[in-house]
């Protein structure tokens, strides 16, 4: 089986596994939690996106990983992680908290969508082995990030309850 086929299967299965997992375990908790607690939980997960800088770390990724993908992915993840951390730091000051919640979700969703675009343009699925140790990020971690961005937007846009 080709690297491209394996990568696409892994990516699809990442979503196929995370969707029912989040539906069964995460979504009920997020819906029952206060708006603040739900967004803080999502921001905590996304605050680890600083780890995306590993895409530009020589020795972790292969030398053939296209810079057009790696650089944008690394700094987009880093920016999203910093915005999520700022949201967590401002949780007691509501206006900045909600600003940073919206900002990290917009930045993070845009980053993932553009990363998919850059990966396709660079032919990344065919050279997925160049991801090296970071291979698990797009196939395991990114589906969870995208699903939680969708949940965060839903929770932000739904009518406010008394919680």
ChimeraX attribute file (.defattr): number of C-alpha atoms within 10 A of each C-alpha:
attribute: neighborCount
match mode: 1-to-1
recipient: residues
	/A:1	5
	/A:2	9
	/A:3	14
	/A:4	16
	/A:5	13
	/A:6	14
	/A:7	20
	/A:8	15
	/A:9	12
	/A:10	17
	/A:11	20
	/A:12	14
	/A:13	15
	/A:14	19
	/A:15	19
	/A:16	12
	/A:17	13
	/A:18	17
	/A:19	17
	/A:20	12
	/A:21	13
	/A:22	17
	/A:23	12
	/A:24	11
	/A:25	10
	/A:26	15
	/A:27	17
	/A:28	11
	/A:29	14
	/A:30	19
	/A:31	13
	/A:32	11
	/A:33	14
	/A:34	16
	/A:35	18
	/A:36	17
	/A:37	15
	/A:38	20
	/A:39	27
	/A:40	21
	/A:41	16
	/A:42	20
	/A:43	26
	/A:44	15
	/A:45	15
	/A:46	25
	/A:47	23
	/A:48	16
	/A:49	25
	/A:50	19
	/A:51	14
	/A:52	23
	/A:53	18
	/A:54	21
	/A:55	26
	/A:56	21
	/A:57	14
	/A:58	9
	/A:59	10
	/A:60	14
	/A:61	19
	/A:62	19
	/A:63	14
	/A:64	12
	/A:65	22
	/A:66	19
	/A:67	15
	/A:68	13
	/A:69	22
	/A:70	22
	/A:71	18
	/A:72	20
	/A:73	24
	/A:74	22
	/A:75	19
	/A:76	23
	/A:77	27
	/A:78	22
	/A:79	21
	/A:80	28
	/A:81	25
	/A:82	18
	/A:83	26
	/A:84	32
	/A:85	23
	/A:86	19
	/A:87	27
	/A:88	20
	/A:89	14
	/A:90	17
	/A:91	18
	/A:92	11
	/A:93	10
	/A:94	12
	/A:95	11
	/A:96	15
	/A:97	22
	/A:98	16
	/A:99	14
	/A:100	24
	/A:101	27
	/A:102	19
	/A:103	16
	/A:104	25
	/A:105	24
	/A:106	14
	/A:107	17
	/A:108	25
	/A:109	20
	/A:110	14
	/A:111	20
	/A:112	20
	/A:113	12
	/A:114	16
	/A:115	22
	/A:116	16
	/A:117	13
	/A:118	19
	/A:119	20
	/A:120	13
	/A:121	13
	/A:122	16
	/A:123	15
	/A:124	21
	/A:125	20
	/A:126	17
	/A:127	17
	/A:128	21
	/A:129	18
	/A:130	18
	/A:131	23
	/A:132	15
	/A:133	14
	/A:134	19
	/A:135	17
	/A:136	14
	/A:137	16
	/A:138	19
	/A:139	19
	/A:140	18
	/A:141	16
	/A:142	17
	/A:143	22
	/A:144	21
	/A:145	21
	/A:146	17
	/A:147	16
	/A:148	24
	/A:149	21
	/A:150	14
	/A:151	20
	/A:152	22
	/A:153	15
	/A:154	12
	/A:155	18
	/A:156	17
	/A:157	9
	/A:158	9
	/A:159	8
	/A:160	10
	/A:161	7
	/A:162	6
	/A:163	9
